[in-house]
Amino acid sequence: RDFSTLVENATDMIVRFDADLRHVYCNPAVEKQLGIPVQTLLGKTPLELGEPREQVEFIDRSLRTALETGDEQRVEQSYPTPFGLKYFQTRIVPECDPSGRIESLLTITRDITGRKQAEDALRESEERYRTLVENSLTGVGISKGSQVIFANPALLHIFGYDDLAEFAKVPLLDHVAPSSREVIERINKTSQGEPIAAEFEYDIVCKNGQIKTLQAATSILTREGEQYRQTTFQDVTDRRRAEKERAQLLVQFQEQARQMEQILTTVPEGVLLLGPDGHIVVANPLAEEHLLTLAGAKVGDILTRLGDHPLNELLASPPKGLWHEVATDGQSFQVIARSIESGAQPLGWVLVVHDVTQQRATERHLQQQERLAALGQLAAGIAHDFNNIMAVIILYAGMSSHISDLPAVVYDRLATIDQQARRASTLIQQILDFSRRAVLERGPLDLLTFLKEQAKLLQRTLPESIQIKLDYGQDEHAVPLVVNADPTRIQQAILNLATNARDAMPEGGQLRIGLERLQVVNRKSAPLPEMAIGEWARVTVTDTGTGIPPDVLPHIFDPFFTTKTPGRGTGLGLSQVYGIIQQHEGRVDVQTQVGEGATFILYLPAMSIERPEETYARTKPLPQGKGQTILLAEDEISARKAMVDGLEMLGYQVLEATTGQEALTIFELRTGEIDLVLTDLVMPEMGGQALFHALRQQNPAVKVLVTSGHPLNEQELEDLRAQGLGGWLPKPSSLEQLAQAVAQMLEEEHCL
């Protein structure tokens, strides 16, 4: 059944003839190929068909030859059909009975019209074809087996040969590069008996050793009974190299795109891509955050604004500088746009959004520092002259109060003079504090113990309507939080903040003082700019008062700035806090909201030491002199006379000098008589520092005490102490302070 199905559906014509050459079977292909109904053929011999005469006679002769010889016959012939003239190839196979007698013939006929037409066309146009092939840029070769019998000039050029004879000496397989042997072997497995067509690509080794890549198309041709392989070759070396380069470029591009994506992800700027209609196409993570803050938008939305600036304004060039400034909800941003152009119309825009909130805060902080430094320099100069005046008043008031049998009214007036002079001195101290020019007496200070004492003090001094609470959030027996500080100045800072809090809570409220340890691991995590890495103490003073309005907040640390009514504030309280903390290498911050109070935060560098046993200096009783001689150098007449009177009242002999040079001359003349040199810091011709160094050259053991209303900075003072300076006495100083300082110097066996 399978064989019958195969025969019935075959495209070749299959016919069986009996021994009389009559048609006994024809498959359907006969009618399809010749246009003759099968029923017309059955029972008839070829000659009985009549027409076409020449063709039927050829068939008859071929059949009789097979019948007579018993040999298989292969014949080709043309045959007119309703479909035009066709060419057929017929195979005639004798069929024998068991005795060996031929009883029938089986013919299998294939339509070879296409092939014959090609062969005829090839023969007819051989010269024309050869001319075309000879001039073709495509290599053309014809081989029989492994032998090349034809190669056009283009093919010879591809392989690097000058003539066919030389090229034909080398089998084609020997030109195949080792990497392509498998390709050629697969092609060669194609049946040699069938016409085929195949396209393939492989590498060759040219005569000069160069490797080339060829694209070949091959087909099997049959001519005059012989089979040939015709192959066309195209040198695609450059094309494949270009494709390889393009592939490499694509890989590089993809890698660059990956790197660009990584850069966009990690770049510390917001970067986003907008389409021509404002559509947000791409945004890196930082830009996504900024979009939510500035526009409440995300990727895929149409962007119309950033903050209070419309998009069209941001896409234009900024009027000044390179960036647009955009602010929203207390944050500041810089925005710049660059168009992506192709022709006259932009294809989109790239926007870079830079968060400058911290930068602007730092700039304001630095501007404030510069402003305070300039004011401080001016104030310190004024303080110097003012302190000289106050020194005279305080000393004379102190000396006068020690006169016996004075009327009571005079004592009262002297007390008033002393009280007002000390208030003026306090004002000068505030000026020196905010200018950061006050001299500090620093030492280890246990903040928890200190703040507990301050809380008790404030409970006695603030109104009962204000509740005071101390939050320190740590075990009292844990490692103490110690700072290197002047307790008097830190106490002044806390008192100033508490006073401001009291004024902000006229109806009462809560004042909370907090203490905690803070570890700054890197500059980015620091609460404020310029805070060094390390351990800090954070002191907070929080009130539940009215808060600070936004327009006032930038000026609260400015000296002489106050919102209080005349007579209720000098405007130096917060600037003094700022100066004190800055002089302790600390930082000050404030957090506030109108109607919800304010929190002032003091940051002080912590020390890694144990709790100090004693933090405050104890005062000593007023000592008296024993007739020792003191050389006093002071250019201000009133100040000099007041100090002379005070020293003489304390029991000392005084030698006076109006300049440093005069003091040096007196010291040279009476060096063995002088027990102590007391000198002002700022004098004409030779100041106190120059005098100190000159005295040390004459007598390294000389005792020198420096006084001035224009103090040295702490580093300069430490340097002088290291060189032998005995002590420092600020102006204005009371009689008690003068007595204590001089007595302490004279009691020491050697200068420090």
LOPABA-349166 format. One record per residue (C-alpha): residue number from 1; x, y, z. Coordinates in steps of 0.1 Angstrom, whole numbers, plus 5000, padded with zeros to 4 digits. Layout:
NODE_NUM_X_Y_Z
...
//
This chain:
NODE_1_5000_5000_5000
NODE_2_5028_5024_5009
NODE_3_5045_5017_4976
NODE_4_5013_5023_4956
NODE_5_5008_5056_4974
NODE_6_5044_5066_4966
NODE_7_5039_5058_4929
NODE_8_5006_5075_4927
NODE_9_5019_5107_4942
NODE_10_5053_5107_4924
NODE_11_5062_5137_4902
NODE_12_5081_5115_4878
NODE_13_5061_5097_4851
NODE_14_5060_5059_4859
NODE_15_5048_5036_4830
NODE_16_5047_4998_4827
NODE_17_5048_4982_4792
NODE_18_5041_4945_4785
NODE_19_5062_4924_4762
NODE_20_5043_4937_4732
NODE_21_5051_4973_4742
NODE_22_5016_4981_4752
NODE_23_5009_5006_4780
NODE_24_4995_4985_4810
NODE_25_5000_5011_4837
NODE_26_5005_5049_4839
NODE_27_5006_5069_4871
NODE_28_4988_5103_4873
NODE_29_5020_5123_4866
NODE_30_5017_5112_4830
NODE_31_4986_5132_4824
NODE_32_4999_5161_4844
NODE_33_5032_5162_4824
NODE_34_5020_5154_4789
NODE_35_4984_5165_4790
NODE_36_4973_5130_4777
NODE_37_4945_5112_4796
NODE_38_4958_5079_4810
NODE_39_4928_5059_4795
NODE_40_4939_5070_4760
NODE_41_4973_5054_4765
NODE_42_4963_5021_4781
NODE_43_4965_4991_4758
NODE_44_4983_5010_4730
NODE_45_5019_5009_4719
NODE_46_5039_5041_4713
NODE_47_5036_5037_4676
NODE_48_4999_5034_4677
NODE_49_4997_5069_4692
NODE_50_5008_5082_4659
NODE_51_5019_5117_4668
NODE_52_5044_5132_4673
NODE_53_5059_5107_4650
NODE_54_5096_5113_4656
NODE_55_5092_5111_4694
NODE_56_5071_5080_4695
NODE_57_5095_5062_4671
NODE_58_5124_5071_4694
NODE_59_5105_5058_4724
NODE_60_5097_5026_4705
NODE_61_5133_5020_4695
NODE_62_5145_5026_4730
NODE_63_5119_5002_4745
NODE_64_5128_4975_4719
NODE_65_5165_4978_4726
NODE_66_5159_4972_4763
NODE_67_5136_4943_4755
NODE_68_5161_4927_4731
NODE_69_5193_4933_4752
NODE_70_5178_4930_4786
NODE_71_5199_4959_4797
NODE_72_5186_4990_4815
NODE_73_5185_5020_4791
NODE_74_5188_5058_4799
NODE_75_5176_5082_4772
NODE_76_5168_5118_4769
NODE_77_5144_5134_4744
NODE_78_5122_5164_4738
NODE_79_5085_5161_4736
NODE_80_5058_5187_4726
NODE_81_5031_5190_4752
NODE_82_5001_5214_4756
NODE_83_5024_5232_4781
NODE_84_5051_5237_4755
NODE_85_5082_5218_4745
NODE_86_5096_5198_4773
NODE_87_5127_5177_4778
NODE_88_5126_5144_4796
NODE_89_5151_5119_4809
NODE_90_5138_5083_4809
NODE_91_5152_5052_4826
NODE_92_5140_5019_4811
NODE_93_5142_4989_4834
NODE_94_5135_4953_4821
NODE_95_5113_4931_4844
NODE_96_5118_4893_4842
NODE_97_5097_4864_4853
NODE_98_5113_4836_4875
NODE_99_5127_4818_4844
NODE_100_5145_4850_4834
NODE_101_5123_4859_4805
NODE_102_5115_4895_4801
NODE_103_5078_4900_4806
NODE_104_5075_4938_4810
NODE_105_5094_4971_4810
NODE_106_5092_4998_4836
NODE_107_5100_5034_4826
NODE_108_5106_5063_4850
NODE_109_5106_5097_4832
NODE_110_5117_5130_4848
NODE_111_5111_5164_4835
NODE_112_5146_5180_4828
NODE_113_5133_5209_4809
NODE_114_5149_5235_4832
NODE_115_5182_5218_4832
NODE_116_5183_5213_4794
NODE_117_5173_5249_4788
NODE_118_5201_5260_4811
NODE_119_5226_5237_4793
NODE_120_5214_5250_4760
NODE_121_5215_5286_4771
NODE_122_5250_5279_4785
NODE_123_5261_5265_4752
NODE_124_5245_5293_4732
NODE_125_5258_5321_4753
NODE_126_5291_5306_4764
NODE_127_5312_5333_4749
NODE_128_5290_5360_4762
NODE_129_5290_5343_4796
NODE_130_5328_5339_4796
NODE_131_5331_5376_4788
NODE_132_5308_5385_4816
NODE_133_5326_5362_4840
NODE_134_5360_5373_4830
NODE_135_5351_5409_4838
NODE_136_5331_5402_4869
NODE_137_5343_5415_4903
NODE_138_5329_5383_4918
NODE_139_5352_5353_4917
NODE_140_5338_5324_4896
NODE_141_5353_5289_4895
NODE_142_5344_5256_4879
NODE_143_5358_5224_4892
NODE_144_5355_5187_4884
NODE_145_5362_5167_4915
NODE_146_5390_5185_4933
NODE_147_5405_5199_4901
NODE_148_5399_5235_4892
NODE_149_5393_5238_4854
NODE_150_5383_5274_4853
NODE_151_5389_5305_4874
NODE_152_5381_5341_4863
NODE_153_5406_5369_4871
NODE_154_5387_5380_4901
NODE_155_5390_5345_4917
NODE_156_5427_5343_4909
NODE_157_5431_5377_4925
NODE_158_5412_5366_4956
NODE_159_5435_5336_4961
NODE_160_5467_5356_4951
NODE_161_5476_5338_4918
NODE_162_5485_5352_4884
NODE_163_5472_5324_4862
NODE_164_5450_5293_4862
NODE_165_5478_5268_4856
NODE_166_5495_5278_4889
NODE_167_5462_5280_4908
NODE_168_5451_5245_4895
NODE_169_5482_5228_4908
NODE_170_5469_5233_4944
NODE_171_5437_5214_4954
NODE_172_5410_5237_4966
NODE_173_5408_5219_5000
NODE_174_5444_5228_5006
NODE_175_5434_5265_5006
NODE_176_5408_5260_5033
NODE_177_5419_5274_5067
NODE_178_5419_5248_5095
NODE_179_5391_5266_5112
NODE_180_5368_5260_5082
NODE_181_5376_5224_5073
NODE_182_5344_5212_5089
NODE_183_5323_5235_5067
NODE_184_5339_5222_5035
NODE_185_5336_5186_5045
NODE_186_5299_5191_5052
NODE_187_5294_5206_5017
NODE_188_5314_5179_5000
NODE_189_5290_5153_5015
NODE_190_5263_5165_4992
NODE_191_5253_5139_4966
NODE_192_5275_5141_4935
NODE_193_5246_5127_4914
NODE_194_5221_5154_4921
NODE_195_5220_5190_4910
NODE_196_5222_5211_4942
NODE_197_5226_5246_4953
NODE_198_5243_5257_4985
NODE_199_5256_5289_5001
NODE_200_5283_5289_5028
NODE_201_5311_5310_5043
NODE_202_5346_5299_5052
NODE_203_5381_5311_5057
NODE_204_5410_5305_5032
NODE_205_5447_5308_5033
NODE_206_5459_5328_5002
NODE_207_5491_5321_4984
NODE_208_5509_5348_5005
NODE_209_5496_5333_5037
NODE_210_5469_5360_5042
NODE_211_5437_5348_5058
NODE_212_5405_5358_5040
NODE_213_5368_5352_5045
NODE_214_5349_5341_5015
NODE_215_5312_5338_5009
NODE_216_5305_5311_4983
NODE_217_5275_5298_4964
NODE_218_5279_5265_4947
NODE_219_5258_5244_4923
NODE_220_5262_5211_4904
NODE_221_5260_5214_4867
NODE_222_5257_5185_4842
NODE_223_5270_5190_4807
NODE_224_5273_5163_4781
NODE_225_5269_5137_4808
NODE_226_5296_5151_4830
NODE_227_5290_5168_4864
NODE_228_5308_5200_4874
NODE_229_5307_5222_4904
NODE_230_5303_5258_4897
NODE_231_5311_5282_4926
NODE_232_5309_5319_4930
NODE_233_5332_5336_4956
NODE_234_5329_5370_4972
NODE_235_5357_5384_4994
NODE_236_5338_5394_5026
NODE_237_5369_5399_5047
NODE_238_5364_5436_5051
NODE_239_5327_5433_5056
NODE_240_5331_5406_5083
NODE_241_5359_5427_5099
NODE_242_5336_5457_5099
NODE_243_5307_5436_5113
NODE_244_5331_5423_5140
NODE_245_5342_5459_5148
NODE_246_5305_5469_5149
NODE_247_5298_5440_5173
NODE_248_5327_5451_5194
NODE_249_5315_5487_5193
NODE_250_5280_5475_5203
NODE_251_5295_5457_5233
NODE_252_5315_5488_5241
NODE_253_5284_5509_5237
NODE_254_5264_5486_5259
NODE_255_5292_5486_5285
NODE_256_5294_5524_5283
NODE_257_5256_5525_5287
NODE_258_5259_5503_5317
NODE_259_5286_5525_5331
NODE_260_5266_5556_5323
NODE_261_5236_5542_5341
NODE_262_5259_5534_5371
NODE_263_5273_5569_5370
NODE_264_5238_5584_5369
NODE_265_5228_5562_5398
NODE_266_5257_5572_5419
NODE_267_5264_5608_5408
NODE_268_5257_5632_5436
NODE_269_5234_5653_5414
NODE_270_5198_5648_5403
NODE_271_5198_5642_5365
NODE_272_5167_5637_5344
NODE_273_5158_5635_5307
NODE_274_5127_5653_5294
NODE_275_5110_5647_5261
NODE_276_5100_5676_5238
NODE_277_5066_5678_5255
NODE_278_5081_5679_5290
NODE_279_5075_5642_5295
NODE_280_5099_5628_5322
NODE_281_5116_5600_5304
NODE_282_5145_5591_5327
NODE_283_5155_5602_5362
NODE_284_5183_5589_5384
NODE_285_5174_5581_5421
NODE_286_5185_5615_5434
NODE_287_5164_5633_5407
NODE_288_5134_5612_5416
NODE_289_5137_5625_5452
NODE_290_5141_5661_5440
NODE_291_5111_5657_5417
NODE_292_5089_5646_5446
NODE_293_5101_5676_5467
NODE_294_5099_5702_5439
NODE_295_5070_5691_5418
NODE_296_5053_5660_5433
NODE_297_5061_5643_5400
NODE_298_5077_5610_5390
NODE_299_5090_5593_5358
NODE_300_5062_5592_5332
NODE_301_5046_5624_5343
NODE_302_5045_5657_5324
NODE_303_5067_5682_5342
NODE_304_5053_5717_5343
NODE_305_5073_5733_5371
NODE_306_5100_5729_5397
NODE_307_5092_5747_5430
NODE_308_5076_5780_5421
NODE_309_5093_5783_5387
NODE_310_5075_5772_5356
NODE_311_5093_5748_5333
NODE_312_5096_5772_5304
NODE_313_5115_5796_5326
NODE_314_5139_5768_5337
NODE_315_5146_5757_5301
NODE_316_5158_5792_5292
NODE_317_5193_5804_5300
NODE_318_5195_5818_5336
NODE_319_5200_5856_5336
NODE_320_5230_5855_5359
NODE_321_5256_5828_5363
NODE_322_5250_5792_5351
NODE_323_5221_5780_5374
NODE_324_5186_5788_5382
NODE_325_5178_5791_5419
NODE_326_5147_5773_5431
NODE_327_5136_5772_5468
NODE_328_5107_5752_5484
NODE_329_5098_5742_5520
NODE_330_5131_5755_5534
NODE_331_5152_5737_5508
NODE_332_5173_5753_5481
NODE_333_5182_5739_5447
NODE_334_5201_5749_5416
NODE_335_5188_5739_5382
NODE_336_5203_5740_5348
NODE_337_5189_5727_5315
NODE_338_5206_5717_5282
NODE_339_5187_5710_5251
NODE_340_5192_5678_5229
NODE_341_5190_5692_5194
NODE_342_5187_5677_5159
NODE_343_5179_5704_5134
NODE_344_5159_5734_5144
NODE_345_5136_5716_5170
NODE_346_5149_5702_5203
NODE_347_5145_5665_5208
NODE_348_5143_5670_5246
NODE_349_5162_5684_5275
NODE_350_5187_5672_5301
NODE_351_5181_5688_5335
NODE_352_5206_5688_5364
NODE_353_5192_5695_5398
NODE_354_5217_5703_5426
NODE_355_5206_5704_5463
NODE_356_5224_5734_5478
NODE_357_5205_5736_5510
NODE_358_5235_5726_5531
NODE_359_5258_5748_5510
NODE_360_5236_5778_5516
NODE_361_5235_5771_5553
NODE_362_5272_5769_5554
NODE_363_5275_5802_5534
NODE_364_5252_5819_5559
NODE_365_5272_5804_5587
NODE_366_5305_5817_5573
NODE_367_5290_5851_5565
NODE_368_5278_5853_5601
NODE_369_5312_5843_5614
NODE_370_5329_5870_5592
NODE_371_5304_5896_5603
NODE_372_5310_5887_5640
NODE_373_5347_5887_5635
NODE_374_5347_5922_5621
NODE_375_5325_5935_5648
NODE_376_5345_5916_5674
NODE_377_5377_5933_5662
NODE_378_5361_5967_5665
NODE_379_5346_5959_5699
NODE_380_5378_5945_5713
NODE_381_5396_5978_5705
NODE_382_5369_5997_5723
NODE_383_5370_5973_5752
NODE_384_5407_5980_5757
NODE_385_5402_6017_5763
NODE_386_5370_6012_5783
NODE_387_5387_5987_5806
NODE_388_5414_6012_5814
NODE_389_5387_6037_5825
NODE_390_5368_6010_5845
NODE_391_5400_5998_5862
NODE_392_5406_6033_5877
NODE_393_5370_6035_5889
NODE_394_5369_6000_5904
NODE_395_5404_6003_5921
NODE_396_5396_6037_5936
NODE_397_5362_6027_5948
NODE_398_5377_5996_5964
NODE_399_5405_6016_5981
NODE_400_5380_6042_5993
NODE_401_5358_6016_6008
NODE_402_5387_6005_6031
NODE_403_5390_6040_6047
NODE_404_5376_6039_6082
NODE_405_5352_6064_6098
NODE_406_5336_6073_6065
NODE_407_5300_6085_6067
NODE_408_5274_6059_6059
NODE_409_5261_6079_6029
NODE_410_5296_6078_6014
NODE_411_5298_6040_6019
NODE_412_5265_6037_6000
NODE_413_5277_6059_5972
NODE_414_5310_6040_5969
NODE_415_5289_6007_5968
NODE_416_5268_6022_5940
NODE_417_5299_6033_5921
NODE_418_5314_5998_5925
NODE_419_5281_5981_5915
NODE_420_5277_6002_5883
NODE_421_5314_5999_5874
NODE_422_5311_5961_5877
NODE_423_5279_5962_5855
NODE_424_5299_5981_5829
NODE_425_5327_5956_5832
NODE_426_5302_5928_5826
NODE_427_5291_5945_5795
NODE_428_5327_5947_5783
NODE_429_5331_5910_5791
NODE_430_5300_5903_5769
NODE_431_5317_5922_5740
NODE_432_5349_5902_5745
NODE_433_5329_5870_5746
NODE_434_5311_5875_5713
NODE_435_5343_5887_5697
NODE_436_5360_5856_5711
NODE_437_5388_5876_5726
NODE_438_5382_5869_5763
NODE_439_5408_5849_5781
NODE_440_5395_5816_5793
NODE_441_5405_5797_5824
NODE_442_5399_5763_5810
NODE_443_5401_5729_5827
NODE_444_5383_5696_5828
NODE_445_5346_5702_5834
NODE_446_5321_5674_5842
NODE_447_5290_5686_5824
NODE_448_5265_5665_5843
NODE_449_5276_5677_5877
NODE_450_5279_5712_5863
NODE_451_5244_5712_5848
NODE_452_5228_5698_5879
NODE_453_5242_5727_5899
NODE_454_5230_5752_5872
NODE_455_5195_5736_5873
NODE_456_5194_5742_5910
NODE_457_5206_5778_5906
NODE_458_5179_5784_5879
NODE_459_5152_5770_5901
NODE_460_5161_5797_5927
NODE_461_5163_5825_5902
NODE_462_5136_5819_5876
NODE_463_5099_5824_5883
NODE_464_5080_5796_5899
NODE_465_5057_5795_5869
NODE_466_5086_5780_5849
NODE_467_5092_5743_5855
NODE_468_5129_5732_5851
NODE_469_5138_5697_5840
NODE_470_5172_5682_5835
NODE_471_5174_5653_5809
NODE_472_5207_5635_5807
NODE_473_5196_5600_5796
NODE_474_5226_5582_5812
NODE_475_5236_5564_5843
NODE_476_5251_5588_5868
NODE_477_5279_5562_5875
NODE_478_5288_5558_5837
NODE_479_5319_5574_5822
NODE_480_5314_5612_5828
NODE_481_5310_5635_5799
NODE_482_5339_5659_5804
NODE_483_5349_5690_5783
NODE_484_5378_5713_5785
NODE_485_5360_5745_5795
NODE_486_5359_5776_5816
NODE_487_5330_5770_5840
NODE_488_5324_5807_5845
NODE_489_5319_5813_5808
NODE_490_5298_5782_5802
NODE_491_5277_5792_5832
NODE_492_5272_5826_5815
NODE_493_5261_5809_5783
NODE_494_5235_5787_5801
NODE_495_5223_5817_5821
NODE_496_5218_5838_5790
NODE_497_5198_5811_5773
NODE_498_5177_5806_5804
NODE_499_5170_5843_5806
NODE_500_5159_5844_5769
NODE_501_5137_5814_5776
NODE_502_5121_5831_5806
NODE_503_5113_5862_5784
NODE_504_5097_5839_5758
NODE_505_5074_5823_5784
NODE_506_5058_5853_5802
NODE_507_5029_5831_5813
NODE_508_5052_5803_5825
NODE_509_5061_5770_5808
NODE_510_5088_5744_5809
NODE_511_5126_5748_5805
NODE_512_5143_5716_5797
NODE_513_5181_5713_5798
NODE_514_5194_5682_5780
NODE_515_5228_5665_5779
NODE_516_5239_5636_5757
NODE_517_5270_5621_5741
NODE_518_5273_5624_5703
NODE_519_5298_5605_5680
NODE_520_5306_5621_5647
NODE_521_5319_5594_5624
NODE_522_5323_5615_5592
NODE_523_5318_5650_5581
NODE_524_5286_5642_5562
NODE_525_5269_5629_5593
NODE_526_5279_5660_5614
NODE_527_5249_5680_5625
NODE_528_5267_5713_5616
NODE_529_5294_5723_5591
NODE_530_5331_5722_5603
NODE_531_5324_5698_5631
NODE_532_5354_5675_5634
NODE_533_5352_5637_5636
NODE_534_5352_5625_5671
NODE_535_5331_5626_5704
NODE_536_5311_5656_5712
NODE_537_5289_5668_5741
NODE_538_5255_5681_5731
NODE_539_5238_5704_5756
NODE_540_5202_5715_5747
NODE_541_5182_5743_5763
NODE_542_5145_5740_5752
NODE_543_5116_5762_5761
NODE_544_5079_5761_5754
NODE_545_5076_5798_5746
NODE_546_5066_5818_5716
NODE_547_5093_5806_5692
NODE_548_5114_5827_5668
NODE_549_5099_5842_5636
NODE_550_5116_5832_5603
NODE_551_5126_5868_5596
NODE_552_5143_5872_5630
NODE_553_5161_5838_5630
NODE_554_5190_5848_5607
NODE_555_5199_5877_5630
NODE_556_5196_5863_5665
NODE_557_5234_5859_5670
NODE_558_5242_5894_5657
NODE_559_5255_5917_5684
NODE_560_5232_5945_5696
NODE_561_5202_5929_5677
NODE_562_5172_5925_5700
NODE_563_5134_5923_5696
NODE_564_5129_5934_5732
NODE_565_5116_5968_5742
NODE_566_5142_5995_5750
NODE_567_5157_5991_5784
NODE_568_5150_5953_5786
NODE_569_5179_5940_5766
NODE_570_5213_5949_5752
NODE_571_5212_5925_5722
NODE_572_5244_5909_5734
NODE_573_5230_5878_5752
NODE_574_5229_5853_5723
NODE_575_5260_5868_5706
NODE_576_5278_5862_5739
NODE_577_5266_5826_5739
NODE_578_5278_5822_5703
NODE_579_5312_5837_5711
NODE_580_5318_5817_5743
NODE_581_5309_5784_5725
NODE_582_5330_5793_5695
NODE_583_5360_5801_5717
NODE_584_5356_5766_5732
NODE_585_5360_5752_5697
NODE_586_5323_5744_5698
NODE_587_5292_5750_5676
NODE_588_5258_5765_5682
NODE_589_5225_5756_5665
NODE_590_5189_5765_5670
NODE_591_5156_5748_5661
NODE_592_5124_5767_5664
NODE_593_5088_5771_5652
NODE_594_5065_5800_5659
NODE_595_5042_5791_5688
NODE_596_5060_5759_5697
NODE_597_5091_5772_5715
NODE_598_5128_5770_5706
NODE_599_5157_5747_5713
NODE_600_5193_5760_5714
NODE_601_5219_5733_5709
NODE_602_5255_5737_5722
NODE_603_5281_5713_5708
NODE_604_5314_5710_5728
NODE_605_5343_5687_5721
NODE_606_5344_5659_5747
NODE_607_5375_5649_5766
NODE_608_5384_5613_5774
NODE_609_5393_5617_5811
NODE_610_5379_5607_5844
NODE_611_5356_5629_5864
NODE_612_5375_5658_5880
NODE_613_5373_5660_5918
NODE_614_5371_5698_5919
NODE_615_5360_5721_5891
NODE_616_5359_5756_5907
NODE_617_5387_5777_5920
NODE_618_5383_5787_5956
NODE_619_5388_5823_5965
NODE_620_5415_5833_5990
NODE_621_5414_5861_6016
NODE_622_5428_5894_6007
NODE_623_5466_5892_6012
NODE_624_5489_5920_6023
NODE_625_5524_5928_6011
NODE_626_5556_5930_6032
NODE_627_5573_5960_6016
NODE_628_5584_5942_5984
NODE_629_5593_5964_5954
NODE_630_5571_5962_5923
NODE_631_5581_5978_5890
NODE_632_5548_5991_5873
NODE_633_5548_5999_5836
NODE_634_5515_6016_5825
NODE_635_5511_6044_5799
NODE_636_5476_6055_5810
NODE_637_5482_6081_5837
NODE_638_5449_6075_5856
NODE_639_5452_6037_5854
NODE_640_5488_6039_5866
NODE_641_5481_6062_5895
NODE_642_5451_6040_5906
NODE_643_5473_6008_5905
NODE_644_5501_6026_5924
NODE_645_5477_6037_5951
NODE_646_5462_6002_5953
NODE_647_5496_5985_5956
NODE_648_5508_6009_5982
NODE_649_5476_6004_6002
NODE_650_5484_5966_6001
NODE_651_5518_5973_6015
NODE_652_5541_5973_5985
NODE_653_5567_5998_5973
NODE_654_5561_6009_5936
NODE_655_5585_6021_5909
NODE_656_5566_6038_5881
NODE_657_5574_6036_5843
NODE_658_5553_6051_5815
NODE_659_5567_6030_5787
NODE_660_5583_5996_5783
NODE_661_5616_6012_5774
NODE_662_5616_6033_5806
NODE_663_5607_6002_5826
NODE_664_5637_5983_5811
NODE_665_5660_6012_5820
NODE_666_5648_6012_5856
NODE_667_5652_5974_5858
NODE_668_5688_5976_5846
NODE_669_5696_6003_5873
NODE_670_5678_5986_5902
NODE_671_5676_5950_5892
NODE_672_5686_5937_5926
NODE_673_5658_5956_5943
NODE_674_5628_5946_5921
NODE_675_5608_5916_5932
NODE_676_5581_5918_5906
NODE_677_5574_5935_5872
NODE_678_5537_5944_5866
NODE_679_5533_5956_5830
NODE_680_5505_5967_5807
NODE_681_5503_5947_5774
NODE_682_5497_5977_5750
NODE_683_5521_6006_5754
NODE_684_5540_6030_5730
NODE_685_5576_6024_5720
NODE_686_5578_5990_5737
NODE_687_5548_5969_5746
NODE_688_5544_5944_5774
NODE_689_5554_5914_5753
NODE_690_5586_5930_5741
NODE_691_5594_5941_5776
NODE_692_5588_5906_5789
NODE_693_5613_5891_5764
NODE_694_5639_5919_5771
NODE_695_5636_5913_5809
NODE_696_5640_5876_5804
NODE_697_5673_5881_5785
NODE_698_5687_5902_5814
NODE_699_5674_5879_5841
NODE_700_5657_5846_5832
NODE_701_5644_5843_5868
NODE_702_5625_5876_5867
NODE_703_5588_5875_5877
NODE_704_5565_5892_5853
NODE_705_5527_5898_5856
NODE_706_5509_5911_5825
NODE_707_5477_5931_5827
NODE_708_5455_5945_5798
NODE_709_5420_5954_5787
NODE_710_5429_5940_5753
NODE_711_5437_5904_5760
NODE_712_5459_5880_5741
NODE_713_5443_5850_5725
NODE_714_5447_5817_5744
NODE_715_5474_5803_5722
NODE_716_5496_5834_5725
NODE_717_5491_5834_5763
NODE_718_5500_5797_5765
NODE_719_5532_5804_5745
NODE_720_5542_5832_5769
NODE_721_5535_5811_5799
NODE_722_5557_5783_5784
NODE_723_5585_5810_5781
NODE_724_5582_5820_5817
NODE_725_5554_5845_5820
NODE_726_5542_5844_5856
NODE_727_5506_5854_5852
NODE_728_5478_5873_5836
NODE_729_5456_5899_5851
NODE_730_5427_5912_5830
NODE_731_5414_5948_5831
NODE_732_5394_5960_5849
NODE_733_5404_5940_5880
NODE_734_5392_5947_5916
NODE_735_5416_5954_5945
NODE_736_5410_5918_5956
NODE_737_5420_5904_5922
NODE_738_5451_5926_5921
NODE_739_5461_5915_5957
NODE_740_5456_5878_5949
NODE_741_5476_5879_5917
NODE_742_5506_5898_5931
NODE_743_5507_5878_5963
NODE_744_5506_5845_5944
NODE_745_5535_5856_5922
NODE_746_5557_5867_5951
NODE_747_5550_5836_5971
NODE_748_5564_5813_5943
NODE_749_5600_5805_5945
NODE_750_5605_5803_5907
NODE_751_5585_5817_5878
NODE_752_5565_5791_5859
//
